[in-house]
Amino acid sequence: MGERVTVFGAGYVGLVTGVCLSSAGHEVKVLDVDSSKLAALDQGRTPFFEPGLEDLMRESRSQGTLSFATVGDIGRFSGIVMVAVGTPATATGWADMTYVREVIDALEANAEPGTVVVMKSTVPPGTGRNLAARLAPHGILYASNPEFLREGTAVTDWFETNRVVLGGSPESIERVKPLYEHIDAPLLECEVTSAEMIKYASNAFLATKISFINEIAVLCDLVGATVDQVAEGVGMDERIGPAFLKAGIGYGGSCFPKDTRALDFLANFHGYDFHLLRAVIDVNARQRLLPVRALREQFGSLEDRRVAILGLTFKPDTDDTREAPASEIASLLRAEGAEVVGYNPIPVVMPELSRTADSLEDALANAHAVILATEWDEIVGADWGSLVRSMADRAVVFDGRNALDPQAIRGAGAKYIGVGRPEDDRHGAR
Ligand SMILES: NC(=O)c1ccc[n+]([C@@H]2O[C@H](COP(=O)([O-])OP(=O)(O)OC[C@H]3O[C@@H](n4cnc5c(N)ncnc54)[C@H](O)[C@@H]3O)[C@@H](O)[C@H]2O)c1
């Protein structure tokens, strides 16, 4: 039998962690405070969409290594306790530590000496040092173990991660290591605050790559270069690499926006002005305005124009709409008087829309413009010739992910606008 593990939080990180650890033979109990999530889990359903997770969860449950409970059902805690509750942004940009604090309060009162608390949630650098000092008098150990999985590929990412980071005392790290014995990846041992900073620095760097290529895309538009080709050539340099060099309407989701803001807040708090990071955040905010500006330029007023937004989640293959560009774009368009129809391959709720369409065809019929916000395969691979022909005359297609074929769209009679793909591109955008 493996380790006995309790996971706080049945969200994207906690549930994936619990399911993957239990499938590797550890005895895992996942706790949450949300009874609707627990009801779904009890019926063998995951409360959110994540490819491969539900099947793996059923396997683990049938082998008896995975169970679920509400937090109140557990009297005492022991073994390894992983914390994977949310740390959303507050209005100031700082991480909201309410949920983490609740969990730590419960553990301080109810964990047996010898318990190891493993922080998977992304918490600001400096947090763990304080928590470790608070828990130590109770004989409770503390380790930081930041998570790097990506929604949409979370299960594969968990098993095939490129590194495991463990921050803490040698004793706490030794206690956590057996959880990762089945993972074939380098394990970095460091002190707690460094582990916390690794997570923020990684996300800030990836966000920087995205904003950087978005700045280059603006220049491409100005000088008549095609950013796709530029990114391809730049990414061929193995010191740079091709990942995260895709120009578009910017990053969203539950991590990059909040983690970049929290790091910026941390810098300010310490009296340091992190210019580069602030520019990354500003560029990202500007990118989201591009489709709205482009449509305003094309139509003058957007009053009573019908605009379709395709891809409502922050990335493909997830149902997560937290900080998705689509929601902000929808609000801006509606503020200008447009009717905004949204479509997503997996149904999601987005209150900023005028309505949600059942299909691509429904979304685009008679629309004056369409914005591709997220590049789901179903959307990119659709028959864009016939979709465009179902739109209003002189329709505009704003390709916010540079994922569509400009020639096909122009050929069907619409105006195509990409990001860093100038119209007079004689070589083709791809
Ligand atoms: N989502 C990602 O891709 C990702 C990747 C890496 C790191 N992270 C970090 O992991 C953490 C969790 O993110 P997430 O996306 O899984 O969040 P989430 O919102 O999907 O899940 C958090 C869960 O915690 C539960 N919860 C809240 N208070 C609780 C309590 N007191 N006891 C038990 N459960 C409680 C909530 O009901 C919710 O189900 C965050 O700090 C996030 O920054 C997320």
Ligand as a Chemical Component Dictionary entry (heavy atoms), coordinates in Angstrom:
data_LIG
# 
_chem_comp.id                   LIG 
_chem_comp.type                 NON-POLYMER 
_chem_comp.pdbx_formal_charge   0 
_chem_comp.three_letter_code    LIG 
# 
loop_
_chem_comp_atom.comp_id 
_chem_comp_atom.atom_id 
_chem_comp_atom.alt_atom_id 
_chem_comp_atom.type_symbol 
_chem_comp_atom.charge 
_chem_comp_atom.model_Cartn_x 
_chem_comp_atom.model_Cartn_y 
_chem_comp_atom.model_Cartn_z 
_chem_comp_atom.pdbx_ordinal 
LIG N1  N1  N 0  -6.207  25.360 -12.588 1  
LIG C1  C1  C 0  -4.948  25.242 -12.961 2  
LIG O1  O1  O 0  -4.623  24.993 -14.128 3  
LIG C2  C2  C 0  -3.836  25.386 -11.948 4  
LIG C3  C3  C 0  -2.537  24.969 -12.286 5  
LIG C4  C4  C 0  -1.537  25.100 -11.337 6  
LIG C5  C5  C 0  -1.804  25.648 -10.080 7  
LIG N2  N2  N 1  -3.079  26.066 -9.791  8  
LIG C6  C6  C 0  -3.342  26.590 -8.454  9  
LIG O2  O2  O 0  -3.972  25.572 -7.699  10 
LIG C7  C7  C 0  -4.933  26.138 -6.799  11 
LIG C8  C8  C 0  -6.291  25.517 -7.057  12 
LIG O3  O3  O 0  -6.696  25.878 -8.360  13 
LIG P1  P1  P 0  -7.942  25.179 -9.077  14 
LIG O4  O4  O 0  -8.000  25.692 -10.458 15 
LIG O5  O5  O -1 -7.870  23.716 -8.842  16 
LIG O6  O6  O 0  -9.138  25.792 -8.204  17 
LIG P2  P2  P 0  -10.675 25.373 -8.226  18 
LIG O7  O7  O 0  -11.434 26.602 -7.951  19 
LIG O8  O8  O 0  -10.986 24.575 -9.450  20 
LIG O9  O9  O 0  -10.807 24.371 -6.983  21 
LIG C9  C9  C 0  -10.680 24.754 -5.664  22 
LIG C10 C10 C 0  -11.595 23.855 -4.840  23 
LIG O10 O10 O 0  -11.336 24.069 -3.469  24 
LIG C11 C11 C 0  -12.566 23.952 -2.780  25 
LIG N3  N3  N 0  -12.450 24.539 -1.441  26 
LIG C12 C12 C 0  -12.528 25.833 -1.055  27 
LIG N4  N4  N 0  -12.372 25.941 0.270   28 
LIG C13 C13 C 0  -12.182 24.688 0.738   29 
LIG C14 C14 C 0  -11.934 24.142 2.027   30 
LIG N5  N5  N 0  -11.864 24.921 3.099   31 
LIG N6  N6  N 0  -11.774 22.818 2.138   32 
LIG C15 C15 C 0  -11.853 22.010 1.045   33 
LIG N7  N7  N 0  -12.066 22.473 -0.197  34 
LIG C16 C16 C 0  -12.237 23.786 -0.352  35 
LIG C17 C17 C 0  -13.549 24.648 -3.698  36 
LIG O11 O11 O 0  -14.894 24.291 -3.404  37 
LIG C18 C18 C 0  -13.069 24.133 -5.058  38 
LIG O12 O12 O 0  -13.737 22.926 -5.408  39 
LIG C19 C19 C 0  -4.866  27.641 -7.026  40 
LIG O13 O13 O 0  -3.987  28.193 -6.088  41 
LIG C20 C20 C 0  -4.299  27.766 -8.428  42 
LIG O14 O14 O 0  -3.615  28.963 -8.609  43 
LIG C21 C21 C 0  -4.105  25.926 -10.693 44 
# 
loop_
_chem_comp_bond.comp_id 
_chem_comp_bond.atom_id_1 
_chem_comp_bond.atom_id_2 
_chem_comp_bond.value_order 
_chem_comp_bond.pdbx_ordinal 
LIG N1  C1  SING 1  
LIG C1  O1  DOUB 2  
LIG C1  C2  SING 3  
LIG C2  C3  SING 4  
LIG C2  C21 DOUB 5  
LIG C3  C4  DOUB 6  
LIG C4  C5  SING 7  
LIG C5  N2  DOUB 8  
LIG N2  C6  SING 9  
LIG N2  C21 SING 10 
LIG C6  O2  SING 11 
LIG C6  C20 SING 12 
LIG O2  C7  SING 13 
LIG C7  C8  SING 14 
LIG C7  C19 SING 15 
LIG C8  O3  SING 16 
LIG O3  P1  SING 17 
LIG P1  O4  DOUB 18 
LIG P1  O5  SING 19 
LIG P1  O6  SING 20 
LIG O6  P2  SING 21 
LIG P2  O7  DOUB 22 
LIG P2  O8  SING 23 
LIG P2  O9  SING 24 
LIG O9  C9  SING 25 
LIG C9  C10 SING 26 
LIG C10 O10 SING 27 
LIG C10 C18 SING 28 
LIG O10 C11 SING 29 
LIG C11 N3  SING 30 
LIG C11 C17 SING 31 
LIG N3  C12 SING 32 
LIG N3  C16 SING 33 
LIG C12 N4  DOUB 34 
LIG N4  C13 SING 35 
LIG C13 C14 SING 36 
LIG C13 C16 DOUB 37 
LIG C14 N5  SING 38 
LIG C14 N6  DOUB 39 
LIG N6  C15 SING 40 
LIG C15 N7  DOUB 41 
LIG N7  C16 SING 42 
LIG C17 O11 SING 43 
LIG C17 C18 SING 44 
LIG C18 O12 SING 45 
LIG C19 O13 SING 46 
LIG C19 C20 SING 47 
LIG C20 O14 SING 48 
# 
